[in-house]
Amino acid sequence: SYYDIRDAKKAKYSLQNQLLRRRQLDIHYSIPKDNPSERDQNQGTLVVFNLDPSVTKTELIEIFGEYGEIKEIRKTPNKKYHKFIEFYDIRDAEKAMKALNKSEIHSKKIKIEPSRPGGSRGRRYSDSEEEKASGRRLAAKSTRKRSG
């Protein structure tokens, strides 16, 4: 298991197609499909609710960046009072959530929860989707090497 998506990517690309006991490795990201624990549900992305629309991306980077390196800040569709804040390391996301939940930004009390991707559990992602996924666990599946 990896906490930092950058480490998971390095491992994936360095192990992909390597031989293990005469079998070629086929590496994919995965998260538990059935009854994931609270820890597994937090993949490094937080949803911040009740933000004042005047709060800038720079301010959010300053505030949340104290807890770790931020990968991306995104708007939520049709909700100008919410933002997604994605950390490279899920432990940093947890620290930020614990420290900042129910705090005030621009005199508004915010609420922070881990983002739970809907409908994406247990499915395979393309490489471009994997690049965007934060903190997904690596699962190694060995397959027989085909001789040709």
DOSEBA-61457 format. One record per residue (C-alpha): x, y, z; residue in one letter; residue number from 1. Coordinates in Angstrom, 2 decimals, always signed. Layout:
N
R       c1       c2       c3  code  pos
R        X        Y        Z     A  NUM
...
END
This chain:
148
R       c1       c2       c3  code  pos
R    +0.00    +0.00    +0.00     S    1
R    +1.13    +3.51    -0.80     Y    2
R    +0.05    +6.74    +0.84     Y    3
R    +1.57    +9.02    -1.78     D    4
R    +0.32    +8.71    -5.37     I    5
R    +3.76    +9.68    -6.70     R    6
R    +5.33    +6.65    -4.99     D    7
R    +2.56    +4.40    -6.28     A    8
R    +3.17    +5.61    -9.84     K    9
R    +6.91    +4.99    -9.55     K   10
R    +6.29    +1.47    -8.27     A   11
R    +3.73    +0.75   -10.97     K   12
R    +5.95    +1.83   -13.82     Y   13
R    +9.09    +0.19   -12.45     S   14
R    +7.33    -3.15   -11.82     L   15
R    +5.09    -3.27   -14.88     Q   16
R    +5.93    -6.31   -17.07     N   17
R    +8.75    -7.45   -14.75     Q   18
R    +9.11   -11.17   -14.15     L   19
R    +8.27   -12.67   -10.79     L   20
R    +8.73   -16.43   -10.53     R   21
R    +8.70   -16.68   -14.33     R   22
R    +5.43   -14.74   -14.60     R   23
R    +5.03   -11.29   -16.04     Q   24
R    +3.51    -8.71   -13.68     L   25
R    +0.50    -6.69   -14.80     D   26
R    +0.08    -3.82   -12.31     I   27
R    -3.16    -1.85   -11.78     H   28
R    -4.45    +0.59    -9.18     Y   29
R    -7.32    -0.64    -7.05     S   30
R    -9.29    +0.14    -3.94     I   31
R   -11.37    -2.34    -1.94     P   32
R   -14.69    -2.95    -3.68     K   33
R   -16.85    -4.35    -0.89     D   34
R   -17.19    -2.57    +2.45     N   35
R   -14.10    -0.35    +2.21     P   36
R   -12.88    +1.00    +5.52     S   37
R   -13.05    +4.71    +6.31     E   38
R    -9.30    +4.87    +5.70     R   39
R    -9.68    +3.29    +2.23     D   40
R   -12.43    +5.73    +1.31     Q   41
R   -10.10    +8.71    +1.72     N   42
R    -8.00    +8.66    -1.43     Q   43
R    -6.37   +12.03    -0.80     G   44
R    -9.15   +14.28    -2.07     T   45
R   -11.20   +16.43    +0.28     L   46
R   -14.47   +18.22    -0.37     V   47
R   -14.68   +21.61    +1.32     V   48
R   -18.26   +22.79    +1.84     F   49
R   -19.66   +26.25    +2.60     N   50
R   -16.76   +28.25    +1.14     L   51
R   -17.30   +31.91    +0.50     D   52
R   -17.21   +32.33    -3.31     P   53
R   -14.60   +35.07    -2.90     S   54
R   -12.01   +32.62    -1.53     V   55
R    -9.26   +32.30    -4.13     T   56
R    -7.31   +29.25    -5.22     K   57
R    -4.15   +30.96    -3.92     T   58
R    -5.73   +31.35    -0.47     E   59
R    -6.74   +27.69    -0.42     L   60
R    -3.21   +26.65    -1.40     I   61
R    -1.81   +28.78    +1.45     E   62
R    -4.28   +27.41    +4.02     I   63
R    -4.33   +23.72    +3.02     F   64
R    -0.73   +23.67    +1.80     G   65
R    +0.47   +23.90    +5.40     E   66
R    -0.47   +20.23    +5.75     Y   67
R    +1.18   +18.88    +2.59     G   68
R    +1.73   +19.32    -1.11     E   69
R    -1.48   +19.89    -3.04     I   70
R    -1.88   +18.17    -6.39     K   71
R    -4.95   +20.03    -7.60     E   72
R    -7.86   +22.25    -6.55     I   73
R   -11.07   +21.82    -8.55     R   74
R   -14.48   +23.44    -8.58     K   75
R   -17.50   +21.24    -8.04     T   76
R   -20.06   +21.19   -10.83     P   77
R   -22.91   +23.64   -10.21     N   78
R   -21.85   +24.37    -6.62     K   79
R   -19.82   +27.54    -6.20     K   80
R   -19.61   +27.07    -2.42     Y   81
R   -17.75   +23.73    -2.62     H   82
R   -14.23   +22.83    -3.79     K   83
R   -12.24   +19.62    -4.20     F   84
R    -8.72   +19.75    -2.79     I   85
R    -6.52   +16.86    -3.82     E   86
R    -3.29   +16.05    -1.99     F   87
R    -0.52   +13.80    -3.30     Y   88
R    -0.33   +12.01    +0.06     D   89
R    -3.50   +10.77    +1.76     I   90
R    -1.93   +11.30    +5.19     R   91
R    -1.63   +15.03    +4.43     D   92
R    -5.30   +15.13    +3.43     A   93
R    -6.20   +13.50    +6.76     E   94
R    -4.10   +16.05    +8.69     K   95
R    -5.72   +18.96    +6.86     A   96
R    -9.21   +17.58    +7.43     M   97
R    -8.63   +17.09   +11.16     K   98
R    -7.07   +20.52   +11.61     A   99
R    -9.38   +22.61    +9.43     L  100
R   -12.82   +20.95    +9.65     N  101
R   -15.33   +23.34   +11.23     K  102
R   -12.84   +26.22   +11.07     S  103
R   -13.62   +29.58    +9.48     E  104
R   -12.42   +30.97    +6.17     I  105
R   -13.60   +34.50    +5.31     H  106
R   -15.90   +34.41    +8.35     S  107
R   -17.74   +31.30    +7.11     K  108
R   -17.60   +28.00    +8.99     K  109
R   -16.45   +25.31    +6.57     I  110
R   -17.10   +21.59    +6.62     K  111
R   -14.57   +19.11    +5.20     I  112
R   -15.16   +15.49    +4.22     E  113
R   -13.16   +12.95    +2.23     P  114
R   -14.31   +12.70    -1.37     S  115
R   -15.93    +9.36    -2.15     R  116
R   -15.85    +8.66    -5.85     P  117
R   -19.27    +7.38    -6.84     G  118
R   -19.56    +4.35    -9.02     G  119
R   -15.83    +4.01    -9.60     S  120
R   -15.03    +1.30    -7.07     R  121
R   -13.74    -1.91    -8.49     G  122
R   -13.43    -0.74   -12.07     R  123
R   -10.20    -0.53   -14.03     R  124
R    -8.85    +2.81   -15.09     Y  125
R    -6.94    +3.80   -18.19     S  126
R    -3.44    +5.21   -17.67     D  127
R    -4.73    +8.78   -18.02     S  128
R    -7.40    +8.15   -15.37     E  129
R    -4.82    +6.47   -13.14     E  130
R    -2.63    +9.56   -13.40     E  131
R    -5.52   +11.59   -11.96     K  132
R    -6.45    +9.13    -9.23     A  133
R    -5.09   +10.07    -5.86     S  134
R    -3.56    +7.55    -3.47     G  135
R    -5.08    +4.49    -5.04     R  136
R    -3.62    +1.28    -3.74     R  137
R    -1.52    -0.85    -6.04     L  138
R    -2.53    -4.39    -6.68     A  139
R    -0.18    -6.69    -8.50     A  140
R    -1.70    -9.38   -10.59     K  141
R    +0.72   -11.85   -12.05     S  142
R    -0.05   -13.35   -15.37     T  143
R    +1.69   -16.11   -17.16     R  144
R    +4.26   -14.91   -19.60     K  145
R    +3.23   -15.90   -23.07     R  146
R    +5.95   -17.37   -25.16     S  147
R    +5.86   -16.35   -28.72     G  148
END
